[in-house]
Amino acid sequence: MHHVRSFPQHGRRRHRPHRGGRRRWRPARALTPGGAEESFTVEVSNTSGRSQQFEGALGATVEGALAFAGNQMSAQVTALGATPATAVQLVSQEPGVVGSFYPKGHSSSSEFTLPAHTSFSWKVSLGATRAWRVNNDGISLEVAAYQPGHPVFGSRVVDFQVGNGRTGGPVVETLTGSDSIAPGPAYLTYTVTNRTGAAIGTTWASALVVDSGSEPTQFAEAVWVGSAAKGHWQPLAYDALPTIAAGFGNGSSRTFELRVELVKYAGSTASQRAEA
């Protein structure tokens, strides 16, 4: 089996990990990269007759094709009223950003203690920084209060639009050609097309991954470089295809001609099947 995958610095289109039933809201104003933050309020209430402990969690995912990292957003969680002073910790984790909010002065895994018949509330503020990749057009932010091992105490999802609404499309990747590697080499055509709505300001890297399952198999992979008349096959180093330079324009395509040869095979069948 063979397939082409992008290196993990690229994002995922329209990733929505949130479960149904959680409240969703979209602010009226879009975020501007490097501009002002937008805010909303989150409240957690304890209607029981005894105190409850809970942890605060944050999760953000990108709406678009390029990878999302913590330096592309700013986030603050500010305690309101009698709510204990609060700190925030965020880390990048594929495919987005995860983190926690917790009592200030304690560890990031510390719990809040909510007295009986009491509510805590926070102002949550989110912004897009100047590091924002204009190919993406939104951030989905989930704020949750939960008790480990128990259902979510409360959760809210806010969908922020970023930019002018004319970006956010996919990077389309297609792989066509041979569906069998032996006997004889497999010849494949891999095409990348930028449909994000803007030029990609970073390099785009992809890899050819050939998977034979559990069989002890060795392959030789190569990419055609140069013109059709005067080019040659160049072996791939660590499965990596030639990178596409920064500035890959919207609507532009780049095509790679690939060859996969079977070098060593000790399996029980006479051929290897290939799927894209």
Long-range contacts (C-beta under 8 A, 24 or more apart in sequence): 1-210, 1-211, 1-212, 1-213, 1-272, 1-273, 1-274, 1-275, 2-175, 2-181, 2-186, 2-188, 2-208, 2-209, 2-210, 2-211, 2-260, 2-274, 2-275, 2-276, 3-175, 3-209, 3-211, 3-275, 3-276, 4-173, 4-175, 4-190, 4-206, 4-207, 4-208, 4-209, 4-241, 4-276, 5-206, 5-207, 5-209, 6-171, 6-173, 6-204, 6-205, 6-206, 6-207, 7-205, 7-206, 7-207, 8-67, 8-94, 9-67, 9-202, 9-205, 10-65, 10-66, 10-67, 10-171, 10-204, 11-62, 11-64, 11-65, 11-66, 11-67, 11-68, 11-95, 11-136, 12-62, 12-65, 12-95, 13-64, 13-65, 13-170, 14-63, 15-61, 15-62, 15-95, 15-96, 16-61, 16-140, 17-59, 17-61, 18-140, 18-142, 18-157, 22-142, 22-152, 22-155, 22-156, 22-157, 23-155, 23-156, 23-157, 24-156, 24-157, 24-158, 24-159, 25-156, 25-157, 25-158, 25-159, 26-158, 26-159, 26-160, 26-161, 27-158, 27-160, 27-161, 30-160, 30-161, 30-162, 30-163, 30-164, 30-165, 31-126, 31-127, 31-128, 31-139, 31-160, 31-161, 31-162, 31-163, 32-128, 32-162, 32-163, 33-128, 33-129, 33-130, 33-132, 33-134, 33-162, 33-163, 34-128, 34-129, 34-130, 34-132, 35-127, 35-128, 36-127, 37-74, 37-76, 37-125, 37-126, 37-127, 38-125, 38-126, 38-127, 38-160, 39-123, 39-124, 39-125, 39-126, 40-123, 40-124, 40-156, 40-158, 41-80, 41-121, 41-122, 41-123, 41-124, 42-121, 42-122, 42-124, 42-143, 42-154, 42-156, 43-119, 43-120, 43-121, 43-122, 43-154, 44-112, 44-114, 44-119, 44-120, 44-121, 44-145, 44-153, 44-154, 45-118, 45-119, 45-154, 46-114, 46-115, 46-116, 46-117, 46-118, 46-119, 47-117, 48-116, 48-117, 49-116, 49-117, 50-116, 51-113, 51-114, 51-115, 51-116, 52-113, 52-114, 52-147, 52-153, 53-111, 53-112, 53-113, 53-114, 53-147, 54-111, 54-112, 54-114, 54-145, 54-146, 54-147, 54-153, 55-100, 55-102, 55-109, 55-110, 55-111, 55-112, 55-145, 55-146, 55-147, 55-148, 56-86, 56-100, 56-101, 56-102, 56-112, 56-143, 56-144, 56-145, 57-98, 57-99, 57-100, 57-101, 57-142, 57-143, 57-144, 57-145, 57-146, 58-88, 58-90, 58-97, 58-98, 58-99, 58-100, 58-101, 58-141, 58-142, 58-143, 58-144, 59-96, 59-97, 59-98, 59-99, 59-141, 59-142, 59-144, 60-96, 60-97, 60-98, 60-126, 60-139, 60-140, 60-141, 60-142, 61-95, 61-96, 61-97, 61-139, 61-140, 62-95, 62-96, 62-136, 62-138, 62-139, 63-136, 63-137, 63-138, 63-139, 63-140, 63-159, 63-162, 63-168, 64-133, 64-135, 64-136, 64-137, 64-138, 64-167, 64-168, 64-169, 64-196, 65-135, 65-136, 65-169, 65-170, 65-171, 65-196, 66-133, 66-135, 66-136, 66-171, 66-196, 66-200, 66-202, 67-94, 67-95, 67-133, 68-92, 68-95, 68-96, 68-97, 68-136, 68-139, 69-97, 69-131, 70-97, 71-129, 71-131, 72-128, 72-129, 72-131, 72-132, 72-133, 73-97, 73-126, 73-127, 73-128, 73-129, 73-132, 73-139, 74-125, 74-126, 74-127, 74-128, 74-129, 75-99, 75-124, 75-125, 75-126, 75-127, 75-141, 76-123, 76-124, 76-125, 77-101, 77-122, 77-123, 77-124, 77-125, 77-143, 78-122, 78-123, 78-124, 78-125, 79-120, 79-121, 79-122, 80-121, 80-122, 80-123, 81-121, 82-120, 83-120, 83-121, 83-122, 84-112, 84-120, 86-122, 112-145, 124-158, 126-158, 126-160, 128-160, 128-162, 132-162, 132-163, 133-201, 133-202, 134-163, 134-167, 134-198, 134-201, 135-167, 135-168, 135-169, 135-196, 135-197, 135-198, 135-200, 135-201, 136-162, 136-167, 136-168, 136-196, 137-161, 137-162, 137-163, 137-165, 137-167, 137-168, 137-197, 138-162, 138-168, 166-197, 167-196, 167-197, 167-198, 168-196, 168-197, 169-195, 169-196, 169-197, 170-195, 170-196, 171-195, 171-196, 171-200, 171-204, 173-206, 174-276, 175-276, 176-276, 177-258, 178-260, 178-274, 179-273, 179-274, 179-275, 180-271, 180-272, 180-273, 180-274, 181-210, 181-219, 181-260, 181-261, 181-262, 181-271, 181-272, 181-274, 182-262, 182-265, 182-270, 182-271, 182-272, 183-271, 185-259, 185-260, 185-261, 185-262, 186-259, 186-260, 186-261, 186-274, 187-257, 187-258, 187-259, 188-257, 188-258, 188-259, 188-260, 189-255, 189-256, 189-257, 189-258, 190-241, 190-255, 190-256, 190-258, 191-253, 191-254, 191-255, 191-256, 192-244, 192-253, 192-254, 192-255, 193-251, 193-252, 193-253, 194-248, 194-249, 194-250, 194-251, 194-252, 194-253, 195-250, 195-251, 196-250, 197-250, 198-250, 199-247, 199-248, 199-249, 199-250, 200-244, 200-246, 200-247, 200-248, 201-246, 201-247, 202-246, 203-243, 203-244, 203-245, 203-246, 204-243, 204-244, 204-248, 205-240, 205-241, 205-243, 205-244, 206-240, 206-241, 207-238, 207-239, 207-240, 207-241, 208-236, 208-239, 208-241, 208-258, 208-260, 209-239, 210-239, 210-260, 212-265, 212-267, 212-272, 215-265, 215-266, 215-267, 215-268, 215-272, 216-264, 216-265, 216-266, 216-267, 217-262, 217-264, 217-265, 217-266, 217-267, 217-272, 218-262, 218-263, 218-264, 218-265, 219-260, 219-261, 219-262, 219-263, 220-260, 220-261, 220-263, 221-258, 221-259, 221-260, 221-261, 222-258, 222-259, 222-261, 223-256, 223-257, 223-258, 223-259, 224-256, 224-257, 224-258, 224-259, 233-259
